[in-house]
Amino acid sequence: MNIIRLNFYATITILHVGTQRRVQFQFCGCFSEAEILIKLGYFAATPQRPQLAFQFQLLDLLEALLLECQVSVKDFTAALD
């Protein structure tokens, strides 16, 4: 049996370039949480019930550093802390 949730709220940690914050989002049952986050400019860390999302600008920076400077993901995430 599939349970359809109509409107609900979820607090998600958002990682931006240079900052991190917790944001409460309102979701509806018409799209998945990940789809709604993508429409808002964030990439969910998990496809279902995400608790962490990344701003696309941050992912663009990671891609540029990986391709141009050969910075490892480990070093990139260490720099975010």
Buried (B, 14 or more C-beta within 10 A) or exposed (E): EEEEEEEEEBEBBBBEEEEEEEEEBEBEEEEBBBEBBBEEEBBBBEEEEBEBBBBEEBBEBBEEBEEEEEBEEEEBEEEEE
